Amino acid sequence: MTILVTGAKGMLGTDLCRILRENNVEVIEWDLPGNDITDVTRTVNQIKRLRPDRIINLAAYTDVDGCEVAKSRAYAVNVQGTWAVVLGAQKIKAPLLQISTDYVFDGAKDVPYLEDDESNPINYYGLTKAQSEAIVRTKLKEFFIVRTSWLFGKAGKNFVSSILNAAKEKDTLEVVNDQIGSPTYTVDLAQAIHKLIQTDFFGIYHVTNSGICSWFEFAGEIIKLTGLKNKIIPITSNQLERAAKRPKFSTLNNHRYIKTFGQFLRPWRKALAQYLKS
Ligand SMILES: NC(=O)c1ccc[n+]([C@@H]2O[C@H](COP(=O)([O-])OP(=O)(O)OC[C@H]3O[C@@H](n4cnc5c(N)ncnc54)[C@H](OP(=O)(O)O)[C@@H]3O)[C@@H](O)[C@H]2O)c1
């Protein structure tokens, strides 16, 4: 099987391409600057020329606060870029897997979101990702939408690396305690994507490590597991001035993935421990 992966050099893409190759998948890697998915004509023509069996669209403008400022760039990559990849998939009749986010939800629920819950994004990044989902759903019959959250992995800047860097600079760290989600290790997510992409069980899936926490609890676990002695103080989102609003409770119920494969992803604490060891 040949799979085209966009955003291949990103945090998730790096682990995903490695895991696909380890499983004898032929991978075509696309990323900037060579393959810009906002170039619609070129993207469609290249997909028609390469004719992969399946496509995984990870490429995105992922800076959540940056999206509030650089809206046209965010729209160009996340919406127009997805549209180009979808058009290409349509032309060659290849199933497409689109990665999406818990930020398509408003966070007003107090139980984990189900796959068919209505999206209602409260920031521009979430809006563009919800629009990209809509394009995939309306233009393709054979698609997977995989929503995930709070990613950490070796190949990118993420919350874990930010906390460890901050811990070198300051004895006391202030971390938000009123946003709840599920941290997810890119290696575990990549393995789940590998399982899913080989099937024809199309549809929307939520895939995260098990368990939920606040960013404050997440930071506490990072400090504990690394044996550091920094003090962590809980603060509210209002105390942190950020361009984009974040959902308060955006945990994702992995029901459909668990039903399909009979297993769930390991608890985030275990995944974090392995990530820190590696
Ligand atoms: N990180 C999270 O917590 C999280 C949570 C939920 C969902 N997701 C989704 O998961 C996917 C992967 O996220 P990630 O954290 O691995 O992000 P990432 O590290 O920022 O990777 C995205 C990759 O896409 C590339 N890219 C950007 N614009 C492009 C374009 N026009 N054409 C081709 N490639 C382009 C980026 O290149 P540059 O670095 O050069 O811009 C980067 O290599 C994204 O779709 C994201 O929305 C992420």
The ligand as an ORCA input file, in Angstrom:
! r2SCAN-3c Opt
* xyz 0 1
  N      -0.675     19.497     18.283
  C      -1.847     19.209     18.833
  O      -2.030     19.271     20.065
  C      -2.999     18.789     17.976
  C      -4.229     18.476     18.584
  C      -5.294     18.058     17.772
  C      -5.154     17.967     16.406
  N      -3.954     18.308     15.832
  C      -3.833     18.201     14.377
  O      -2.857     17.204     14.080
  C      -2.175     17.532     12.864
  C      -0.666     17.470     13.103
  O      -0.361     18.343     14.180
  P       1.140     18.578     14.668
  O       1.049     18.982     16.096
  O       2.010     17.461     14.236
  O       1.464     19.902     13.839
  P       2.823     20.442     13.247
  O       3.990     19.907     13.994
  O       2.647     21.935     13.163
  O       2.831     19.796     11.793
  C       2.121     20.316     10.719
  C       3.011     20.219      9.507
  O       2.285     20.746      8.385
  C       3.180     21.599      7.674
  N       2.461     22.568      6.858
  C       1.969     23.771      7.247
  N       1.424     24.404      6.195
  C       1.555     23.582      5.139
  C       1.228     23.696      3.757
  N       0.625     24.785      3.279
  N       1.504     22.661      2.936
  C       2.127     21.558      3.415
  N       2.500     21.403      4.691
  C       2.216     22.410      5.548
  C       4.008     22.251      8.753
  O       5.164     22.850      8.210
  P       5.799     24.129      8.985
  O       6.188     23.645     10.348
  O       6.946     24.514      8.122
  O       4.711     25.167      9.051
  C       4.286     21.059      9.661
  O       5.414     20.323      9.224
  C      -2.695     18.909     12.455
  O      -3.652     18.732     11.440
  C      -3.342     19.461     13.715
  O      -4.405     20.336     13.410
  C      -2.872     18.698     16.585
*
